[in-house]
């Protein structure tokens, strides 16, 4: 299939009629479509699928209520409100049928009748409208040439690729891809049909006991296979749901940690302010406590301190006077007078001199010896006197008032945290985290239970397969008559053998092609020397230059994505199918080097047509130039927030005006 154009009329955010030319050339095989999230890229992909297959594109066999409800959600809201009743998709494409290229235009339209959606389909083949019967034939042929699930496999969704890697679904994905692209699923259908035929009642009556046992075992086997398939699907859905819940839990937890009612920085700043204030209050309290325990009593008894000081001064004078009076003997006075050339025979002079000297230190007459303090004790009293004389209580009162103010500030800050922490938004975050945590526990238990059931079913299936192989071996030995049962069993065995051989052959080609592409894409050149894909388990094994096995777990997430893309590309190449490749935000998880490899080697080698949907952060101005020379058409989906409409611009985010010609 080769897509040429898509026309959208009132579909999703595309108000009115819009046309996107998807045509390419062998030299320029890429159509580059840019758009921010919410601009309409997903709507464009759904439109291609819905335009081609209608209800089948979404897994419905008929136009049931669920499908029409989905259609209603895709139609443009403004057009519905205005009652325009004109919603259409047109796809122009080529198909190769019987080695002949045929051109088709497929018109799918919807209108509201009695408040419900009605769908109509018209098909133009080589310029001629098909009648109802021809349209039925065309739709059947289209599903054969390009089945809906094949289109899904052509869509390289970055989120889906990441899920396959993170959930270790590489083997099951390769199995599904090879079955479809190598047409091996057709043989599986034939084998099931033959198995059903061999179990019909008219044949059972002619079978012997072993043949009946084989039929019974095959029924049991089919039940186990069906159960295992169902369990795998349930397990995959549970795992996906668990991942979604984990992501939502992580998001809310992250918001909780960042905001926590207040923004984290603001909360930390408040806590820091509280700590500073509490430290300052503590220091003030220590000063106040020290003052109260040491100086406050002296401030309260300030007059008594003054009197005590005066008493100690007088006592010191009294002690000095007494000591001096004792030491100033008559001989010493006489020596002093002689040195002053005063006659020492004058007793009055001696008495006068002594009295004058003593008068300089003589205390008042009322002074008596009360304390008898030592020199150091006197100094302590003097220090206390100086303290209470030079300072006032105002300083300490101010400190107490300051502590009261700081306490109020602390209470206000704590109140702000408490008020915010008890807000409804904060409570909702806590409630949501508890809810998601409970869901995660339940999902984990369900996953564990499902894995146990799956293992039990696989063990039972292995036992049944051994029994079937034993009976089939007996059939060969006995060379039974070739009735229809035996013939059908032989055909089934032959078909299974053909599928195994065909699969082995194709996988050998895939291994070589995948390795060739992988070594072009990976930053570590020749890091992986060979790739092996087990044809029974589809497990991928990697080997280095010394042919030693490598653990895939040693690869980075980007390298795992490169490995998966290389294998997918190789499978498509070896299948020989000419299909469009659609890449939806594929590059978001790759580093710059791997992005360059994808844009330089991978996309240009994806056949005739590669449609790349990207944001400007994935393919930016630097990496855009790598893909530019392979780009046939480029567009930007520009969403107008005010009008709630998407317009289509003929360039890719206007990078340096490098738009290609249209």
ABEGO torsion letter per residue (X at the ends): XBBABBBBBGBEABBEBBBBBABBBAABABBBBBEBBGAGAAAAAAAAAAAAAEAAAAGBABBBAAAAAAAAAABBAAAAAAGAGBBBBBBBBBBBBGGBBBBBBBBBBBBBBGGBBBBBBBBBBGGBBBBAAAAAAAAAAAAAABBAAAAAAABBBAAAAAAAAAAGAAAAAAAAAAAAAAGAAAAAAAAAAAAAAAABAAAAAABBAAAAAAAAAAAAAAAAAAAAAAAAAAAAAAAAAAAAAAAAAAAAAAAAAAAGGBBAAAAAAAAAAAAAAAAAAAAAAAAAAAAAAAAAAAAAAAAAAAAAAAAAAAAAAAAAAAAAAAABBAAAAAAAAAAAGBBAABAAAAAAAAAAAAAAABBBAABBBAAGBBAAAAAAAAAAAAAAAABBAAAAAAAAAAAAAAAAAAAAAAAAAAAAAABAAAAAAAAAAAAAAAAAAAAAAAAAAAAAAAAAAAAAAAAAAAAAAAAAAAAAAAGBBBBAAAAAAAAAAAAAAAAAAAAAAAAAAAAAAAAAAAAAABABBGABABBBBBAAAGBBBBBBAAGBBBBAAABBAAAAAAAAAAAAAAAAAAAGBBBBBBBBGAAAABBAAAAAAAAAAAAAAAEABBBBBBBAAABBAAAAAAAAAABABBBBBBBBAAAGBBBBBABBGGBGGABBBX
